[in-house]
Amino acid sequence: MSEDVKKAHFPKDHLTPEQYRVTQEAATERPFSGALNDEKRPGTFHCVVCGTPVYSSEHKYESGSGWPSFWRPADEQAVGKKVDRSHGMVRTEVHCATCGAHQGHVFEDGPEPTGLRYCINSLALKFEPES
């Protein structure tokens, strides 16, 4: 997904104030505060804004970072990336490819086979356990 993706803005009443700050204003929740950090059940993590399936529990691992971490998205096309130069750093931001909602960042310090760590805000996700 290109860097010129237009983010779809949703009314604030569609999301909690915290979800809105994270997904629409690229805020970050405090480490170890997210409800999904310790989620270990089999299932799918969806974009909290539009419902697109973005991550699978099969790719989740404990990184110790304080945020849910995945070594890959459920589908590479479900997640877009762009350069984030905020806060005096250069990072790669990840967002929902469908609606543009900010999810977190991807780093090159994850486990094999990808070596990537998708460090994602719990507030950007909705978990659906396998039935």
Z-matrix of the N, CA and C atoms (Angstrom, degrees):
N
C 1 1.440
C 2 1.510 1 108.59
N 3 1.302 2 117.23 1 137.46
C 4 1.455 3 121.14 2 -175.21
C 5 1.525 4 111.36 3 -76.22
N 6 1.341 5 114.88 4 164.39
C 7 1.451 6 120.55 5 -178.50
C 8 1.524 7 112.40 6 -73.59
N 9 1.331 8 118.64 7 -13.85
C 10 1.459 9 120.64 8 -177.20
C 11 1.530 10 112.38 9 -94.65
N 12 1.328 11 116.72 10 25.41
C 13 1.463 12 121.74 11 178.18
C 14 1.523 13 108.53 12 -61.92
N 15 1.291 14 116.62 13 134.01
C 16 1.463 15 121.40 14 176.23
C 17 1.523 16 108.12 15 -89.66
N 18 1.310 17 116.14 16 121.90
C 19 1.457 18 120.60 17 -179.69
C 20 1.521 19 109.45 18 -76.62
N 21 1.317 20 115.54 19 132.44
C 22 1.457 21 121.12 20 175.68
C 23 1.524 22 107.79 21 -80.81
N 24 1.316 23 117.19 22 120.69
C 25 1.455 24 120.60 23 178.36
C 26 1.520 25 109.58 24 -92.04
N 27 1.301 26 115.33 25 136.85
C 28 1.454 27 121.76 26 -177.72
C 29 1.515 28 108.53 27 -114.00
N 30 1.307 29 117.09 28 150.31
C 31 1.467 30 119.70 29 178.49
C 32 1.525 31 110.69 30 -56.36
N 33 1.306 32 115.46 31 144.18
C 34 1.462 33 119.60 32 -179.57
C 35 1.519 34 112.70 33 -59.42
N 36 1.340 35 118.20 34 -25.55
C 37 1.459 36 119.35 35 -178.81
C 38 1.526 37 112.77 36 -76.98
N 39 1.340 38 118.02 37 -7.83
C 40 1.467 39 122.54 38 175.48
C 41 1.530 40 111.01 39 -77.40
N 42 1.326 41 116.33 40 -23.87
C 43 1.464 42 122.76 41 -175.49
C 44 1.517 43 109.94 42 -129.37
N 45 1.340 44 116.22 43 158.71
C 46 1.463 45 118.50 44 171.40
C 47 1.533 46 107.08 45 -67.95
N 48 1.325 47 118.25 46 161.35
C 49 1.471 48 119.04 47 177.43
C 50 1.532 49 112.61 48 -56.53
N 51 1.338 50 117.08 49 -37.26
C 52 1.465 51 120.65 50 -179.88
C 53 1.530 52 111.12 51 -69.28
N 54 1.335 53 117.02 52 -42.17
C 55 1.470 54 120.63 53 177.50
C 56 1.524 55 110.10 54 -62.60
N 57 1.313 56 117.00 55 -40.16
C 58 1.465 57 121.03 56 179.35
C 59 1.536 58 110.28 57 -62.72
N 60 1.334 59 117.10 58 -46.53
C 61 1.471 60 120.43 59 179.93
C 62 1.528 61 111.27 60 -58.18
N 63 1.345 62 116.72 61 -44.01
C 64 1.466 63 120.23 62 -178.29
C 65 1.523 64 111.33 63 -70.30
N 66 1.332 65 117.59 64 -52.25
C 67 1.472 66 120.38 65 -171.79
C 68 1.521 67 114.24 66 -78.64
N 69 1.321 68 117.67 67 -30.12
C 70 1.460 69 120.33 68 -175.10
C 71 1.524 70 114.03 69 -106.46
N 72 1.341 71 116.60 70 -21.89
C 73 1.458 72 120.43 71 -178.62
C 74 1.527 73 112.56 72 -118.97
N 75 1.339 74 116.92 73 7.54
C 76 1.474 75 124.08 74 176.70
C 77 1.526 76 113.35 75 59.12
N 78 1.330 77 116.62 76 34.70
C 79 1.469 78 120.37 77 174.12
C 80 1.529 79 108.56 78 -75.94
N 81 1.319 80 116.11 79 170.96
C 82 1.460 81 121.87 80 178.91
C 83 1.524 82 108.93 81 -128.64
N 84 1.332 83 115.78 82 132.09
C 85 1.463 84 118.94 83 176.48
C 86 1.529 85 109.21 84 -73.44
N 87 1.315 86 116.50 85 157.01
C 88 1.460 87 120.76 86 178.58
C 89 1.526 88 110.24 87 -63.71
N 90 1.335 89 117.84 88 143.53
C 91 1.470 90 119.45 89 177.77
C 92 1.523 91 111.03 90 -60.43
N 93 1.320 92 115.60 91 145.51
C 94 1.463 93 125.40 92 178.33
C 95 1.533 94 113.02 93 65.28
N 96 1.337 95 117.79 94 13.11
C 97 1.468 96 120.50 95 -179.71
C 98 1.526 97 112.33 96 -101.68
N 99 1.316 98 118.14 97 -15.01
C 100 1.457 99 121.61 98 -174.42
C 101 1.515 100 113.46 99 -78.37
N 102 1.324 101 115.02 100 140.35
C 103 1.470 102 121.51 101 -178.92
C 104 1.522 103 112.89 102 -64.52
N 105 1.329 104 118.42 103 -23.65
C 106 1.465 105 120.41 104 -175.22
C 107 1.527 106 113.69 105 -98.36
N 108 1.308 107 117.71 106 -0.97
C 109 1.454 108 120.09 107 -179.52
C 110 1.531 109 111.34 108 -59.40
N 111 1.321 110 116.92 109 -40.45
C 112 1.462 111 121.16 110 -177.97
C 113 1.523 112 113.59 111 -98.34
N 114 1.328 113 118.49 112 8.91
C 115 1.477 114 122.24 113 -179.14
C 116 1.526 115 109.31 114 -67.17
N 117 1.336 116 116.18 115 122.12
C 118 1.469 117 120.76 116 -176.87
C 119 1.524 118 113.42 117 -122.89
N 120 1.328 119 117.98 118 -1.70
C 121 1.469 120 120.35 119 -179.66
C 122 1.529 121 110.47 120 -71.81
N 123 1.338 122 116.89 121 151.48
C 124 1.463 123 119.87 122 173.97
C 125 1.528 124 109.66 123 -65.17
N 126 1.321 125 115.87 124 139.32
C 127 1.453 126 119.44 125 178.33
C 128 1.516 127 112.24 126 165.34
N 129 1.323 128 114.47 127 -166.30
C 130 1.461 129 122.17 128 -175.46
C 131 1.517 130 109.97 129 -125.58
N 132 1.324 131 115.36 130 138.64
C 133 1.453 132 122.77 131 176.31
C 134 1.524 133 107.61 132 -100.67
N 135 1.346 134 115.70 133 124.06
C 136 1.460 135 122.35 134 -176.81
C 137 1.524 136 109.86 135 -109.53
N 138 1.322 137 116.77 136 155.94
C 139 1.462 138 122.00 137 171.89
C 140 1.525 139 107.27 138 -62.07
N 141 1.329 140 117.48 139 128.21
C 142 1.455 141 121.50 140 -178.51
C 143 1.530 142 111.71 141 -68.45
N 144 1.322 143 117.07 142 -21.28
C 145 1.463 144 120.90 143 -177.53
C 146 1.519 145 112.05 144 -83.08
N 147 1.346 146 116.85 145 -52.49
C 148 1.469 147 119.70 146 -172.51
C 149 1.521 148 114.50 147 -115.37
N 150 1.337 149 117.84 148 -9.72
C 151 1.458 150 120.91 149 177.07
C 152 1.520 151 115.79 150 87.85
N 153 1.313 152 118.63 151 2.72
C 154 1.466 153 121.20 152 178.11
C 155 1.526 154 110.42 153 -62.16
N 156 1.346 155 119.28 154 131.86
C 157 1.471 156 120.70 155 174.32
C 158 1.533 157 108.97 156 -67.69
N 159 1.339 158 116.61 157 122.62
C 160 1.462 159 119.45 158 -175.50
C 161 1.531 160 114.40 159 -118.52
N 162 1.327 161 118.35 160 -30.17
C 163 1.469 162 120.77 161 -179.55
C 164 1.530 163 109.42 162 -141.10
N 165 1.321 164 115.27 163 153.31
C 166 1.460 165 122.25 164 178.61
C 167 1.527 166 109.50 165 -115.59
N 168 1.323 167 115.64 166 146.58
C 169 1.468 168 119.45 167 176.43
C 170 1.530 169 111.16 168 -62.13
N 171 1.333 170 117.24 169 -21.55
C 172 1.474 171 121.11 170 178.19
C 173 1.525 172 111.83 171 -63.73
N 174 1.327 173 116.92 172 -23.82
C 175 1.456 174 121.55 173 -176.76
C 176 1.529 175 112.56 174 -108.40
N 177 1.331 176 117.08 175 7.18
C 178 1.463 177 121.29 176 -179.19
C 179 1.530 178 108.84 177 -86.91
N 180 1.309 179 116.09 178 145.05
C 181 1.463 180 120.12 179 177.01
C 182 1.526 181 109.16 180 -149.23
N 183 1.305 182 116.28 181 164.19
C 184 1.459 183 121.99 182 179.80
C 185 1.519 184 108.78 183 -88.89
N 186 1.329 185 115.87 184 107.70
C 187 1.464 186 120.54 185 -178.48
C 188 1.521 187 112.01 186 -92.88
N 189 1.332 188 117.08 187 -17.34
C 190 1.460 189 120.62 188 -176.17
C 191 1.514 190 113.14 189 80.48
N 192 1.342 191 117.05 190 4.04
C 193 1.467 192 121.54 191 -176.36
C 194 1.523 193 113.03 192 -79.46
N 195 1.351 194 117.31 193 -22.36
C 196 1.455 195 120.41 194 -177.51
C 197 1.514 196 113.47 195 100.42
N 198 1.322 197 116.95 196 -0.62
C 199 1.456 198 122.65 197 176.71
C 200 1.527 199 109.25 198 -127.68
N 201 1.330 200 118.14 199 151.66
C 202 1.465 201 119.11 200 174.07
C 203 1.528 202 109.76 201 -54.97
N 204 1.316 203 116.17 202 132.58
C 205 1.463 204 120.83 203 -177.51
C 206 1.518 205 110.48 204 -125.95
N 207 1.314 206 115.08 205 140.15
C 208 1.462 207 123.14 206 -178.28
C 209 1.521 208 107.56 207 -132.92
N 210 1.340 209 116.53 208 145.77
C 211 1.463 210 118.37 209 178.41
C 212 1.529 211 112.25 210 -90.91
N 213 1.342 212 117.08 211 -3.08
C 214 1.459 213 122.06 212 172.71
C 215 1.528 214 108.90 213 -169.76
N 216 1.340 215 117.48 214 158.20
C 217 1.465 216 120.16 215 173.33
C 218 1.528 217 110.22 216 -74.06
N 219 1.318 218 117.11 217 164.67
C 220 1.466 219 121.23 218 176.21
C 221 1.519 220 109.79 219 -61.87
N 222 1.318 221 116.60 220 -36.87
C 223 1.462 222 124.28 221 178.50
C 224 1.526 223 106.11 222 -144.54
N 225 1.312 224 117.82 223 125.30
C 226 1.468 225 121.70 224 -177.91
C 227 1.528 226 112.26 225 -55.05
N 228 1.342 227 117.21 226 -29.91
C 229 1.467 228 121.28 227 -178.89
C 230 1.530 229 112.61 228 -76.97
N 231 1.325 230 118.17 229 -12.63
C 232 1.469 231 121.61 230 -177.29
C 233 1.518 232 113.05 231 -80.75
N 234 1.332 233 116.49 232 -17.20
C 235 1.460 234 121.34 233 -175.01
C 236 1.528 235 109.67 234 -123.28
N 237 1.334 236 115.72 235 129.91
C 238 1.454 237 121.47 236 175.69
C 239 1.522 238 109.69 237 -100.82
N 240 1.313 239 116.41 238 160.57
C 241 1.463 240 122.04 239 -179.34
C 242 1.519 241 109.56 240 -132.31
N 243 1.328 242 115.63 241 148.97
C 244 1.463 243 120.38 242 172.61
C 245 1.515 244 109.00 243 -155.05
N 246 1.302 245 116.49 244 158.46
C 247 1.455 246 122.23 245 179.36
C 248 1.523 247 108.76 246 -72.30
N 249 1.333 248 115.59 247 133.67
C 250 1.460 249 122.87 248 178.03
C 251 1.526 250 107.10 249 -118.05
N 252 1.321 251 116.69 250 114.36
C 253 1.462 252 121.77 251 -178.99
C 254 1.531 253 112.08 252 -106.27
N 255 1.328 254 116.82 253 20.39
C 256 1.461 255 120.45 254 -178.44
C 257 1.534 256 111.36 255 -77.70
N 258 1.304 257 115.67 256 161.95
C 259 1.464 258 123.77 257 175.01
C 260 1.530 259 113.16 258 58.67
N 261 1.328 260 117.41 259 28.55
C 262 1.457 261 121.28 260 176.70
C 263 1.517 262 114.61 261 70.78
N 264 1.340 263 117.20 262 18.68
C 265 1.465 264 121.73 263 -179.65
C 266 1.523 265 109.35 264 -127.07
N 267 1.318 266 115.54 265 162.66
C 268 1.461 267 121.05 266 170.53
C 269 1.520 268 106.74 267 -116.34
N 270 1.345 269 115.17 268 115.09
C 271 1.456 270 121.25 269 -178.36
C 272 1.518 271 108.25 270 -133.62
N 273 1.324 272 115.78 271 171.91
C 274 1.461 273 120.86 272 174.51
C 275 1.518 274 108.31 273 -107.43
N 276 1.328 275 115.28 274 112.72
C 277 1.462 276 121.13 275 177.42
C 278 1.519 277 108.98 276 -79.82
N 279 1.339 278 117.12 277 145.07
C 280 1.464 279 121.13 278 172.08
C 281 1.525 280 108.08 279 -117.72
N 282 1.322 281 113.39 280 143.48
C 283 1.458 282 120.67 281 -178.66
C 284 1.525 283 109.30 282 -144.81
N 285 1.319 284 116.19 283 162.34
C 286 1.455 285 121.67 284 176.82
C 287 1.526 286 108.04 285 -65.14
N 288 1.322 287 116.71 286 126.27
C 289 1.466 288 120.78 287 -179.40
C 290 1.523 289 111.83 288 -70.05
N 291 1.315 290 117.50 289 -20.53
C 292 1.464 291 120.91 290 -179.51
C 293 1.517 292 111.99 291 -79.52
N 294 1.339 293 117.24 292 -50.22
C 295 1.467 294 119.73 293 -173.96
C 296 1.525 295 114.32 294 -116.20
N 297 1.332 296 118.02 295 -7.51
C 298 1.459 297 120.91 296 178.57
C 299 1.512 298 115.19 297 83.86
N 300 1.329 299 118.41 298 4.84
C 301 1.466 300 121.16 299 -178.69
C 302 1.528 301 111.00 300 -62.45
N 303 1.321 302 115.82 301 129.52
C 304 1.468 303 121.85 302 176.80
C 305 1.525 304 109.38 303 -62.41
N 306 1.347 305 116.12 304 135.48
C 307 1.465 306 121.00 305 177.90
C 308 1.519 307 111.76 306 -115.29
N 309 1.319 308 117.18 307 -41.31
C 310 1.458 309 121.69 308 -176.32
C 311 1.511 310 109.48 309 164.52
N 312 1.339 311 115.92 310 -139.19
C 313 1.463 312 121.35 311 -177.85
C 314 1.528 313 109.88 312 -139.89
N 315 1.320 314 115.78 313 159.90
C 316 1.455 315 121.11 314 175.35
C 317 1.528 316 107.92 315 -117.47
N 318 1.331 317 115.46 316 135.75
C 319 1.456 318 122.69 317 -177.92
C 320 1.522 319 109.48 318 -124.94
N 321 1.322 320 116.29 319 157.89
C 322 1.467 321 121.71 320 -177.68
C 323 1.523 322 111.37 321 -96.72
N 324 1.328 323 116.90 322 42.91
C 325 1.466 324 120.25 323 179.39
C 326 1.533 325 111.27 324 -128.61
N 327 1.311 326 116.94 325 28.34
C 328 1.461 327 122.19 326 -178.47
C 329 1.513 328 112.96 327 -92.71
N 330 1.319 329 116.05 328 -178.37
C 331 1.469 330 121.26 329 -178.00
C 332 1.533 331 112.29 330 -80.11
N 333 1.291 332 115.37 331 166.29
C 334 1.464 333 121.26 332 171.75
C 335 1.519 334 107.97 333 -68.42
N 336 1.289 335 120.88 334 151.97
C 337 1.450 336 126.04 335 15.17
C 338 1.526 337 114.89 336 -90.28
N 339 1.342 338 119.99 337 -9.37
C 340 1.467 339 120.23 338 -175.99
C 341 1.514 340 113.42 339 -95.92
N 342 1.334 341 117.99 340 -27.64
C 343 1.453 342 121.19 341 -174.70
C 344 1.523 343 112.08 342 74.92
N 345 1.350 344 117.01 343 11.48
C 346 1.461 345 121.35 344 -177.35
C 347 1.530 346 111.34 345 -107.89
N 348 1.335 347 114.40 346 151.04
C 349 1.471 348 121.53 347 173.89
C 350 1.522 349 107.79 348 -127.96
N 351 1.322 350 115.18 349 104.89
C 352 1.455 351 121.10 350 173.19
C 353 1.522 352 105.74 351 -82.10
N 354 1.314 353 116.56 352 106.12
C 355 1.458 354 124.31 353 -175.55
C 356 1.533 355 106.53 354 -97.48
N 357 1.332 356 117.05 355 104.84
C 358 1.458 357 122.47 356 -165.40
C 359 1.528 358 111.63 357 -117.92
N 360 1.311 359 115.79 358 139.05
C 361 1.459 360 121.90 359 175.45
C 362 1.527 361 109.87 360 -71.14
N 363 1.327 362 117.26 361 130.29
C 364 1.470 363 121.17 362 174.78
C 365 1.524 364 110.97 363 -56.97
N 366 1.322 365 116.76 364 -36.03
C 367 1.464 366 121.28 365 -177.58
C 368 1.527 367 112.88 366 -65.39
N 369 1.321 368 117.73 367 -16.27
C 370 1.467 369 121.68 368 179.03
C 371 1.526 370 112.28 369 -89.17
N 372 1.336 371 115.87 370 -5.04
C 373 1.468 372 120.59 371 -173.43
C 374 1.517 373 112.89 372 -122.66
N 375 1.310 374 114.37 373 155.34
C 376 1.474 375 123.12 374 170.78
C 377 1.525 376 105.30 375 -126.89
N 378 1.334 377 117.76 376 126.96
C 379 1.459 378 121.65 377 -176.61
C 380 1.520 379 110.60 378 -95.33
N 381 1.320 380 115.38 379 134.47
C 382 1.463 381 121.83 380 175.06
C 383 1.524 382 107.95 381 -121.33
N 384 1.338 383 117.27 382 106.75
C 385 1.470 384 119.13 383 -179.94
C 386 1.515 385 111.33 384 -67.60
N 387 1.352 386 115.04 385 153.13
C 388 1.470 387 119.20 386 174.69
C 389 1.514 388 108.24 387 -63.87
N 390 1.339 389 115.62 388 144.88
C 391 1.469 390 118.18 389 -179.76
C 392 1.510 391 110.91 390 -93.35
